[in-house]
Amino acid sequence: MPHVSVHYKVIIPAGHHRQPRNANGELEPYPSSEVDVDEPGNISPLYVPEIQYTYNGATGMAHMLFWSVTDGTQGQTYPAGTLTQSVGSSPLTITAWYYPTGGDGPGRTVIIDDAFSAIKGDFIDDTFVTVTSDPSLTSQANVVGVVPTAKAQTLQASASVNSTPEPFSKWISYGAGTANNNVIDVPAGATGIAIAVYEKSDINIPKIDPDAFGAIYGTIIGGVAVDGGGAIIINGKPHPIDPWGPLMINLVNASLASAASKHLGRSTQAEMQKIAAQSVLEAIKVAVPKIEKKMIKK
């Protein structure tokens, strides 16, 4: 069973430095979620639009910017929102990236700029940007990773960088202006973050479209898969379930199989639905004695 590691990380603007990169540029406020998933399968990590974090004794809120998904050889980014990710034979690392809602704090009229590799699933240190509106700021934009915005600025990302074979794909902006291809126009007074994403368009880590599979989609967390307690994430929300939870898991899997079969031929569709029904019946036979035992104890 391939392993999936899910992380929630906050980008820390204080002390931001790219070349060399400061050691405390990222903060992981909560433990990662470590899950083994059936092959083939899918996982729906919990989508949290904003998370609380503590840095240097101060508590703040951070807004989600994007997801990154990588198996170490291929990678992809997705907008913030509900994510259902297919899982093949390779382990995956899924990360939700956040930025403080207060930006770099009061007193600094700058934006943070940085570059991100989808394959690496992390930020990269390459020289990647030119401040075309004021070339004298280009070195600072690459080395420190900040651009003063006392007046409007224009940034242009390089088509490629040395550390990854991925081409430039897009800008992700949070309060840092409007992008047009590899150029981003930063308004005067902006204090957000601009991230140049390097990503291949022909990768093979498909994201599952929940609409194609009906209203229910889910994944297992905790000990449910081995008949223990735990939870199932349905439509992005965790629901604690008892030790007889494998029945719930089986029902979800059967729903997925039945919905997916609608896109296949009639004979294949009938066979898949038959197998799904038989699987549910077997799960019910196993679950009923456990449920009855639980009711007697109460």
Secondary structure, DSSP 4 states (H G I P E B T S, - for coil): --EEEEEEEEE--TT--BTTBPTTSEE--SPPEEEE--SSEEE-PPP-SEEEEEETTEEEEEEEEEEEEE-SS-EEEEESS---EEE-SS-EEEEEEEEETTTT-TT--EEEEEEEETTTTEEE----EEETT-GGGHHHHHHT-EEE-SS-EEEEE-S--SS-SPPEEEEEEESS-EEETTEEEEPTT--SEEEEEE--SS---PBP-GGGG-S--EEEEETGGGTSSEEEEETTEEEEE-TTTHHHHHHHHHHHHHHHGGGS-HHHHHHHHHHHHHHHHHHHHHHHHHHHHHHHH-
